[in-house]
């Protein structure tokens, strides 16, 4: 059995074909309207012209002395005088019908024998005793008629003279308009086809050759992509109005979907966020603080010719990533501490082994006691002053790292920090760790390398001060020290310039800030607001 062929998809019309078909429909509808208007105007013109002629003929008939004298006593088919003058008036005027009626509206003379003896069907709009012209049905025909009263010598109405002409039928009116209509249709079709082709070419140029169905498919795909990705996407036009806002972006910026088409400056966003969304420069992985969220921003301008038509910005929530990084940082710090302690223990074991080989057993005991006292004294000093386990662990880990590099790390005797919330604890630990790492790097090669840490738990404020004995920060670098991507260290650019930017973002996230000054080395002061204490 032969396979049954699937349904054949009908080939869709191109944009030019659709425009041409639409234009033809419009032209036909317009021509039909023109034809109807032309026919209506012709009918009105016929009534107006023929009404005047009929009125003139009816007035002539009513003014004849013979009619005025004989009509009062006349009856249907009585004598030939009135029928003769009636037919004469009809023939001279070219009318279809002429008649005379008595005061009782009985037709006594008519060019149509069927009307003799019948009652004149006078239109309601035709006033008695006065001349009138208009549309009236007479002898079974739709006519343009004129009614004129016949007056005797005393001025009394003694009858009515009527002259009428048959109105043309619809087909007759249409036939009269066809020659002009054919010319109009030809010109309209030529103009419509030319205009449709030109319009189609222009539209295709502006749509990059895409057909409407392809544009609709692209719009559907774009909508699916925008709302399917996890990253936020925001597009802003040249007038700084939001044109695209997907769900993740609205959530990250705490906006409603109704924000689309609104000016971005009227949405109550922080100035830093507004600048990040409206700047004309391209940026990659810029850190921006939006409320309590730390957001990574990537922005690209939309350029048409030499003009910036808008900007497209992608937003990525760094808060979760930052949590993972802090956990990874804690693991790395622990690993570094273990590595440093392993190196330190190896040196100490070598010393102990040498003393044992020299049979200096008392010195071995004295040396071990000294090591234990130093380690215990620092650990006890930290835990006594710092009650938060996470921050205390970071300080102890950094002291081992500093010792490996020959740097002496100390915690101020005036430090005092109790337990704090988990989120604040992680952020404070991250700030202390970053600042301690930078301080150790800065003073590691100085003659007397020292790092001093002070933690103060003040009313509604937590302050962390990290000072080093290094060369400090140059005046030219001070304004840029907290900018993302800026670093005084050497190495790949993608790997540096984030630490201090993150420190500032974390401080601002909790309503605080960080500053730096030179006092015998760099002194960093980070502050966190603590509400409701």
Secondary structure as a PSIPRED ss2 file (coil, helix, strand):
# PSIPRED VFORMAT (PSIPRED V4.0)

   1 X C   1.000  0.000  0.000
   2 X C   1.000  0.000  0.000
   3 X C   1.000  0.000  0.000
   4 X C   1.000  0.000  0.000
   5 X C   1.000  0.000  0.000
   6 X C   1.000  0.000  0.000
   7 X C   1.000  0.000  0.000
   8 X C   1.000  0.000  0.000
   9 X C   1.000  0.000  0.000
  10 X C   1.000  0.000  0.000
  11 X C   1.000  0.000  0.000
  12 X C   1.000  0.000  0.000
  13 X C   1.000  0.000  0.000
  14 X C   1.000  0.000  0.000
  15 X H   0.000  1.000  0.000
  16 X H   0.000  1.000  0.000
  17 X H   0.000  1.000  0.000
  18 X H   0.000  1.000  0.000
  19 X H   0.000  1.000  0.000
  20 X H   0.000  1.000  0.000
  21 X H   0.000  1.000  0.000
  22 X H   0.000  1.000  0.000
  23 X H   0.000  1.000  0.000
  24 X H   0.000  1.000  0.000
  25 X H   0.000  1.000  0.000
  26 X H   0.000  1.000  0.000
  27 X H   0.000  1.000  0.000
  28 X H   0.000  1.000  0.000
  29 X H   0.000  1.000  0.000
  30 X H   0.000  1.000  0.000
  31 X H   0.000  1.000  0.000
  32 X H   0.000  1.000  0.000
  33 X H   0.000  1.000  0.000
  34 X H   0.000  1.000  0.000
  35 X H   0.000  1.000  0.000
  36 X H   0.000  1.000  0.000
  37 X H   0.000  1.000  0.000
  38 X H   0.000  1.000  0.000
  39 X H   0.000  1.000  0.000
  40 X H   0.000  1.000  0.000
  41 X H   0.000  1.000  0.000
  42 X H   0.000  1.000  0.000
  43 X H   0.000  1.000  0.000
  44 X H   0.000  1.000  0.000
  45 X H   0.000  1.000  0.000
  46 X H   0.000  1.000  0.000
  47 X H   0.000  1.000  0.000
  48 X H   0.000  1.000  0.000
  49 X H   0.000  1.000  0.000
  50 X H   0.000  1.000  0.000
  51 X H   0.000  1.000  0.000
  52 X H   0.000  1.000  0.000
  53 X H   0.000  1.000  0.000
  54 X H   0.000  1.000  0.000
  55 X H   0.000  1.000  0.000
  56 X H   0.000  1.000  0.000
  57 X H   0.000  1.000  0.000
  58 X H   0.000  1.000  0.000
  59 X H   0.000  1.000  0.000
  60 X H   0.000  1.000  0.000
  61 X H   0.000  1.000  0.000
  62 X H   0.000  1.000  0.000
  63 X H   0.000  1.000  0.000
  64 X C   1.000  0.000  0.000
  65 X H   0.000  1.000  0.000
  66 X H   0.000  1.000  0.000
  67 X H   0.000  1.000  0.000
  68 X H   0.000  1.000  0.000
  69 X H   0.000  1.000  0.000
  70 X H   0.000  1.000  0.000
  71 X H   0.000  1.000  0.000
  72 X H   0.000  1.000  0.000
  73 X H   0.000  1.000  0.000
  74 X C   1.000  0.000  0.000
  75 X C   1.000  0.000  0.000
  76 X C   1.000  0.000  0.000
  77 X C   1.000  0.000  0.000
  78 X C   1.000  0.000  0.000
  79 X C   1.000  0.000  0.000
  80 X C   1.000  0.000  0.000
  81 X H   0.000  1.000  0.000
  82 X H   0.000  1.000  0.000
  83 X H   0.000  1.000  0.000
  84 X H   0.000  1.000  0.000
  85 X H   0.000  1.000  0.000
  86 X H   0.000  1.000  0.000
  87 X H   0.000  1.000  0.000
  88 X H   0.000  1.000  0.000
  89 X H   0.000  1.000  0.000
  90 X H   0.000  1.000  0.000
  91 X H   0.000  1.000  0.000
  92 X H   0.000  1.000  0.000
  93 X H   0.000  1.000  0.000
  94 X C   1.000  0.000  0.000
  95 X C   1.000  0.000  0.000
  96 X C   1.000  0.000  0.000
  97 X E   0.000  0.000  1.000
  98 X E   0.000  0.000  1.000
  99 X E   0.000  0.000  1.000
 100 X E   0.000  0.000  1.000
 101 X E   0.000  0.000  1.000
 102 X E   0.000  0.000  1.000
 103 X C   1.000  0.000  0.000
 104 X C   1.000  0.000  0.000
 105 X C   1.000  0.000  0.000
 106 X E   0.000  0.000  1.000
 107 X E   0.000  0.000  1.000
 108 X E   0.000  0.000  1.000
 109 X E   0.000  0.000  1.000
 110 X E   0.000  0.000  1.000
 111 X C   1.000  0.000  0.000
 112 X C   1.000  0.000  0.000
 113 X H   0.000  1.000  0.000
 114 X H   0.000  1.000  0.000
 115 X H   0.000  1.000  0.000
 116 X C   1.000  0.000  0.000
 117 X C   1.000  0.000  0.000
 118 X C   1.000  0.000  0.000
 119 X E   0.000  0.000  1.000
 120 X C   1.000  0.000  0.000
 121 X C   1.000  0.000  0.000
 122 X C   1.000  0.000  0.000
 123 X C   1.000  0.000  0.000
 124 X C   1.000  0.000  0.000
 125 X C   1.000  0.000  0.000
 126 X C   1.000  0.000  0.000
 127 X C   1.000  0.000  0.000
 128 X C   1.000  0.000  0.000
 129 X C   1.000  0.000  0.000
 130 X C   1.000  0.000  0.000
 131 X C   1.000  0.000  0.000
 132 X E   0.000  0.000  1.000
 133 X E   0.000  0.000  1.000
 134 X E   0.000  0.000  1.000
 135 X E   0.000  0.000  1.000
 136 X E   0.000  0.000  1.000
 137 X E   0.000  0.000  1.000
 138 X E   0.000  0.000  1.000
 139 X C   1.000  0.000  0.000
 140 X C   1.000  0.000  0.000
 141 X E   0.000  0.000  1.000
 142 X E   0.000  0.000  1.000
 143 X E   0.000  0.000  1.000
 144 X E   0.000  0.000  1.000
 145 X E   0.000  0.000  1.000
 146 X E   0.000  0.000  1.000
 147 X E   0.000  0.000  1.000
 148 X E   0.000  0.000  1.000
 149 X E   0.000  0.000  1.000
 150 X E   0.000  0.000  1.000
 151 X E   0.000  0.000  1.000
 152 X C   1.000  0.000  0.000
 153 X C   1.000  0.000  0.000
 154 X C   1.000  0.000  0.000
 155 X C   1.000  0.000  0.000
 156 X C   1.000  0.000  0.000
 157 X E   0.000  0.000  1.000
 158 X E   0.000  0.000  1.000
 159 X E   0.000  0.000  1.000
 160 X E   0.000  0.000  1.000
 161 X E   0.000  0.000  1.000
 162 X E   0.000  0.000  1.000
 163 X E   0.000  0.000  1.000
 164 X E   0.000  0.000  1.000
 165 X E   0.000  0.000  1.000
 166 X E   0.000  0.000  1.000
 167 X C   1.000  0.000  0.000
 168 X C   1.000  0.000  0.000
 169 X C   1.000  0.000  0.000
 170 X H   0.000  1.000  0.000
 171 X H   0.000  1.000  0.000
 172 X H   0.000  1.000  0.000
 173 X H   0.000  1.000  0.000
 174 X H   0.000  1.000  0.000
 175 X H   0.000  1.000  0.000
 176 X H   0.000  1.000  0.000
 177 X H   0.000  1.000  0.000
 178 X H   0.000  1.000  0.000
 179 X H   0.000  1.000  0.000
 180 X H   0.000  1.000  0.000
 181 X H   0.000  1.000  0.000
 182 X H   0.000  1.000  0.000
 183 X H   0.000  1.000  0.000
 184 X H   0.000  1.000  0.000
 185 X H   0.000  1.000  0.000
 186 X H   0.000  1.000  0.000
 187 X H   0.000  1.000  0.000
 188 X H   0.000  1.000  0.000
 189 X H   0.000  1.000  0.000
 190 X H   0.000  1.000  0.000
 191 X H   0.000  1.000  0.000
 192 X H   0.000  1.000  0.000
 193 X H   0.000  1.000  0.000
 194 X H   0.000  1.000  0.000
 195 X H   0.000  1.000  0.000
 196 X H   0.000  1.000  0.000
 197 X H   0.000  1.000  0.000
 198 X H   0.000  1.000  0.000
 199 X H   0.000  1.000  0.000
 200 X H   0.000  1.000  0.000
 201 X H   0.000  1.000  0.000
 202 X H   0.000  1.000  0.000
 203 X H   0.000  1.000  0.000
 204 X H   0.000  1.000  0.000
 205 X H   0.000  1.000  0.000
 206 X H   0.000  1.000  0.000
 207 X C   1.000  0.000  0.000
 208 X C   1.000  0.000  0.000
 209 X C   1.000  0.000  0.000
 210 X C   1.000  0.000  0.000
 211 X C   1.000  0.000  0.000
 212 X H   0.000  1.000  0.000
 213 X H   0.000  1.000  0.000
 214 X H   0.000  1.000  0.000
 215 X H   0.000  1.000  0.000
 216 X H   0.000  1.000  0.000
 217 X H   0.000  1.000  0.000
 218 X H   0.000  1.000  0.000
 219 X H   0.000  1.000  0.000
 220 X H   0.000  1.000  0.000
 221 X H   0.000  1.000  0.000
 222 X H   0.000  1.000  0.000
 223 X H   0.000  1.000  0.000
 224 X H   0.000  1.000  0.000
 225 X H   0.000  1.000  0.000
 226 X H   0.000  1.000  0.000
 227 X H   0.000  1.000  0.000
 228 X H   0.000  1.000  0.000
 229 X C   1.000  0.000  0.000
 230 X C   1.000  0.000  0.000
 231 X C   1.000  0.000  0.000
 232 X E   0.000  0.000  1.000
 233 X E   0.000  0.000  1.000
 234 X E   0.000  0.000  1.000
 235 X E   0.000  0.000  1.000
 236 X E   0.000  0.000  1.000
 237 X E   0.000  0.000  1.000
 238 X C   1.000  0.000  0.000
 239 X C   1.000  0.000  0.000
 240 X C   1.000  0.000  0.000
 241 X E   0.000  0.000  1.000
 242 X E   0.000  0.000  1.000
 243 X E   0.000  0.000  1.000
 244 X E   0.000  0.000  1.000
 245 X E   0.000  0.000  1.000
 246 X C   1.000  0.000  0.000
 247 X H   0.000  1.000  0.000
 248 X H   0.000  1.000  0.000
 249 X H   0.000  1.000  0.000
 250 X H   0.000  1.000  0.000
 251 X H   0.000  1.000  0.000
 252 X H   0.000  1.000  0.000
 253 X H   0.000  1.000  0.000
 254 X C   1.000  0.000  0.000
 255 X C   1.000  0.000  0.000
 256 X C   1.000  0.000  0.000
 257 X H   0.000  1.000  0.000
 258 X H   0.000  1.000  0.000
 259 X H   0.000  1.000  0.000
 260 X C   1.000  0.000  0.000
 261 X C   1.000  0.000  0.000
 262 X C   1.000  0.000  0.000
 263 X E   0.000  0.000  1.000
 264 X H   0.000  1.000  0.000
 265 X H   0.000  1.000  0.000
 266 X H   0.000  1.000  0.000
 267 X C   1.000  0.000  0.000
 268 X C   1.000  0.000  0.000
 269 X C   1.000  0.000  0.000
 270 X C   1.000  0.000  0.000
 271 X H   0.000  1.000  0.000
 272 X H   0.000  1.000  0.000
 273 X H   0.000  1.000  0.000
 274 X H   0.000  1.000  0.000
 275 X H   0.000  1.000  0.000
 276 X H   0.000  1.000  0.000
 277 X H   0.000  1.000  0.000
 278 X H   0.000  1.000  0.000
 279 X C   1.000  0.000  0.000
 280 X C   1.000  0.000  0.000
 281 X C   1.000  0.000  0.000
 282 X C   1.000  0.000  0.000
 283 X E   0.000  0.000  1.000
 284 X E   0.000  0.000  1.000
 285 X E   0.000  0.000  1.000
 286 X E   0.000  0.000  1.000
 287 X E   0.000  0.000  1.000
 288 X E   0.000  0.000  1.000
 289 X E   0.000  0.000  1.000
 290 X E   0.000  0.000  1.000
 291 X C   1.000  0.000  0.000
 292 X C   1.000  0.000  0.000
 293 X E   0.000  0.000  1.000
 294 X E   0.000  0.000  1.000
 295 X E   0.000  0.000  1.000
 296 X E   0.000  0.000  1.000
 297 X E   0.000  0.000  1.000
 298 X E   0.000  0.000  1.000
 299 X E   0.000  0.000  1.000
 300 X E   0.000  0.000  1.000
 301 X E   0.000  0.000  1.000
 302 X E   0.000  0.000  1.000
 303 X E   0.000  0.000  1.000
 304 X E   0.000  0.000  1.000
 305 X C   1.000  0.000  0.000
 306 X C   1.000  0.000  0.000
 307 X E   0.000  0.000  1.000
 308 X E   0.000  0.000  1.000
 309 X E   0.000  0.000  1.000
 310 X E   0.000  0.000  1.000
 311 X E   0.000  0.000  1.000
 312 X E   0.000  0.000  1.000
 313 X E   0.000  0.000  1.000
 314 X E   0.000  0.000  1.000
 315 X E   0.000  0.000  1.000
 316 X E   0.000  0.000  1.000
 317 X E   0.000  0.000  1.000
 318 X H   0.000  1.000  0.000
 319 X H   0.000  1.000  0.000
 320 X H   0.000  1.000  0.000
 321 X H   0.000  1.000  0.000
 322 X H   0.000  1.000  0.000
 323 X H   0.000  1.000  0.000
 324 X H   0.000  1.000  0.000
 325 X H   0.000  1.000  0.000
 326 X H   0.000  1.000  0.000
 327 X H   0.000  1.000  0.000
 328 X H   0.000  1.000  0.000
 329 X H   0.000  1.000  0.000
 330 X H   0.000  1.000  0.000
 331 X H   0.000  1.000  0.000
 332 X H   0.000  1.000  0.000
 333 X H   0.000  1.000  0.000
 334 X H   0.000  1.000  0.000
 335 X H   0.000  1.000  0.000
 336 X H   0.000  1.000  0.000
 337 X H   0.000  1.000  0.000
 338 X H   0.000  1.000  0.000
 339 X H   0.000  1.000  0.000
 340 X H   0.000  1.000  0.000
 341 X H   0.000  1.000  0.000
 342 X H   0.000  1.000  0.000
 343 X H   0.000  1.000  0.000
 344 X H   0.000  1.000  0.000
 345 X H   0.000  1.000  0.000
 346 X H   0.000  1.000  0.000
 347 X H   0.000  1.000  0.000
 348 X H   0.000  1.000  0.000
 349 X H   0.000  1.000  0.000
 350 X H   0.000  1.000  0.000
 351 X H   0.000  1.000  0.000
 352 X H   0.000  1.000  0.000
 353 X H   0.000  1.000  0.000
 354 X H   0.000  1.000  0.000
 355 X H   0.000  1.000  0.000
 356 X H   0.000  1.000  0.000
 357 X H   0.000  1.000  0.000
 358 X C   1.000  0.000  0.000
 359 X C   1.000  0.000  0.000
 360 X C   1.000  0.000  0.000
 361 X H   0.000  1.000  0.000
 362 X H   0.000  1.000  0.000
 363 X H   0.000  1.000  0.000
 364 X H   0.000  1.000  0.000
 365 X H   0.000  1.000  0.000
 366 X H   0.000  1.000  0.000
 367 X H   0.000  1.000  0.000
 368 X H   0.000  1.000  0.000
 369 X H   0.000  1.000  0.000
 370 X H   0.000  1.000  0.000
 371 X H   0.000  1.000  0.000
 372 X H   0.000  1.000  0.000
 373 X H   0.000  1.000  0.000
 374 X H   0.000  1.000  0.000
 375 X H   0.000  1.000  0.000
 376 X H   0.000  1.000  0.000
 377 X H   0.000  1.000  0.000
 378 X H   0.000  1.000  0.000
 379 X H   0.000  1.000  0.000
 380 X H   0.000  1.000  0.000
 381 X H   0.000  1.000  0.000
 382 X H   0.000  1.000  0.000
 383 X H   0.000  1.000  0.000
 384 X H   0.000  1.000  0.000
 385 X H   0.000  1.000  0.000
 386 X E   0.000  0.000  1.000
 387 X C   1.000  0.000  0.000
 388 X C   1.000  0.000  0.000
 389 X H   0.000  1.000  0.000
 390 X H   0.000  1.000  0.000
 391 X H   0.000  1.000  0.000
 392 X H   0.000  1.000  0.000
 393 X H   0.000  1.000  0.000
 394 X H   0.000  1.000  0.000
 395 X H   0.000  1.000  0.000
 396 X H   0.000  1.000  0.000
 397 X H   0.000  1.000  0.000
 398 X H   0.000  1.000  0.000
 399 X H   0.000  1.000  0.000
 400 X H   0.000  1.000  0.000
 401 X H   0.000  1.000  0.000
 402 X H   0.000  1.000  0.000
 403 X H   0.000  1.000  0.000
 404 X H   0.000  1.000  0.000
 405 X C   1.000  0.000  0.000
 406 X C   1.000  0.000  0.000
 407 X C   1.000  0.000  0.000
 408 X E   0.000  0.000  1.000
 409 X E   0.000  0.000  1.000
 410 X E   0.000  0.000  1.000
 411 X E   0.000  0.000  1.000
 412 X C   1.000  0.000  0.000
 413 X C   1.000  0.000  0.000
 414 X C   1.000  0.000  0.000
 415 X C   1.000  0.000  0.000
 416 X E   0.000  0.000  1.000
 417 X E   0.000  0.000  1.000
 418 X C   1.000  0.000  0.000
 419 X C   1.000  0.000  0.000
 420 X C   1.000  0.000  0.000
 421 X C   1.000  0.000  0.000
 422 X H   0.000  1.000  0.000
 423 X H   0.000  1.000  0.000
 424 X H   0.000  1.000  0.000
 425 X H   0.000  1.000  0.000
 426 X H   0.000  1.000  0.000
 427 X H   0.000  1.000  0.000
 428 X H   0.000  1.000  0.000
 429 X H   0.000  1.000  0.000
 430 X H   0.000  1.000  0.000
 431 X H   0.000  1.000  0.000
 432 X H   0.000  1.000  0.000
 433 X H   0.000  1.000  0.000
 434 X H   0.000  1.000  0.000
 435 X H   0.000  1.000  0.000
 436 X H   0.000  1.000  0.000
 437 X H   0.000  1.000  0.000
 438 X H   0.000  1.000  0.000
 439 X H   0.000  1.000  0.000
 440 X H   0.000  1.000  0.000
 441 X H   0.000  1.000  0.000
 442 X H   0.000  1.000  0.000
 443 X H   0.000  1.000  0.000
 444 X C   1.000  0.000  0.000
 445 X C   1.000  0.000  0.000
 446 X C   1.000  0.000  0.000
 447 X C   1.000  0.000  0.000
 448 X C   1.000  0.000  0.000
 449 X C   1.000  0.000  0.000
 450 X E   0.000  0.000  1.000
 451 X E   0.000  0.000  1.000
 452 X E   0.000  0.000  1.000
 453 X E   0.000  0.000  1.000
 454 X E   0.000  0.000  1.000
 455 X E   0.000  0.000  1.000
 456 X E   0.000  0.000  1.000
 457 X E   0.000  0.000  1.000
 458 X E   0.000  0.000  1.000
 459 X C   1.000  0.000  0.000
 460 X C   1.000  0.000  0.000
 461 X E   0.000  0.000  1.000
 462 X E   0.000  0.000  1.000
 463 X E   0.000  0.000  1.000
 464 X E   0.000  0.000  1.000
 465 X E   0.000  0.000  1.000
 466 X E   0.000  0.000  1.000
 467 X E   0.000  0.000  1.000
 468 X E   0.000  0.000  1.000
 469 X C   1.000  0.000  0.000
 470 X C   1.000  0.000  0.000
 471 X C   1.000  0.000  0.000
 472 X C   1.000  0.000  0.000
 473 X C   1.000  0.000  0.000
 474 X C   1.000  0.000  0.000
 475 X H   0.000  1.000  0.000
 476 X H   0.000  1.000  0.000
 477 X H   0.000  1.000  0.000
 478 X H   0.000  1.000  0.000
 479 X C   1.000  0.000  0.000
 480 X C   1.000  0.000  0.000
 481 X C   1.000  0.000  0.000
 482 X C   1.000  0.000  0.000
 483 X C   1.000  0.000  0.000
 484 X C   1.000  0.000  0.000
 485 X C   1.000  0.000  0.000
 486 X C   1.000  0.000  0.000
 487 X C   1.000  0.000  0.000
 488 X C   1.000  0.000  0.000
 489 X C   1.000  0.000  0.000
 490 X C   1.000  0.000  0.000
 491 X C   1.000  0.000  0.000
 492 X C   1.000  0.000  0.000
 493 X H   0.000  1.000  0.000
 494 X H   0.000  1.000  0.000
 495 X H   0.000  1.000  0.000
 496 X C   1.000  0.000  0.000
 497 X C   1.000  0.000  0.000
 498 X C   1.000  0.000  0.000
 499 X H   0.000  1.000  0.000
 500 X H   0.000  1.000  0.000
 501 X H   0.000  1.000  0.000
 502 X H   0.000  1.000  0.000
 503 X H   0.000  1.000  0.000
 504 X H   0.000  1.000  0.000
 505 X H   0.000  1.000  0.000
 506 X H   0.000  1.000  0.000
 507 X H   0.000  1.000  0.000
 508 X H   0.000  1.000  0.000
 509 X H   0.000  1.000  0.000
 510 X C   1.000  0.000  0.000
 511 X C   1.000  0.000  0.000
 512 X C   1.000  0.000  0.000
 513 X E   0.000  0.000  1.000
 514 X E   0.000  0.000  1.000
 515 X E   0.000  0.000  1.000
 516 X E   0.000  0.000  1.000
 517 X E   0.000  0.000  1.000
 518 X E   0.000  0.000  1.000
 519 X C   1.000  0.000  0.000
 520 X C   1.000  0.000  0.000
 521 X C   1.000  0.000  0.000
 522 X E   0.000  0.000  1.000
 523 X E   0.000  0.000  1.000
 524 X E   0.000  0.000  1.000
 525 X E   0.000  0.000  1.000
 526 X E   0.000  0.000  1.000
 527 X E   0.000  0.000  1.000
 528 X E   0.000  0.000  1.000
 529 X E   0.000  0.000  1.000
 530 X C   1.000  0.000  0.000
 531 X C   1.000  0.000  0.000
 532 X C   1.000  0.000  0.000
 533 X C   1.000  0.000  0.000
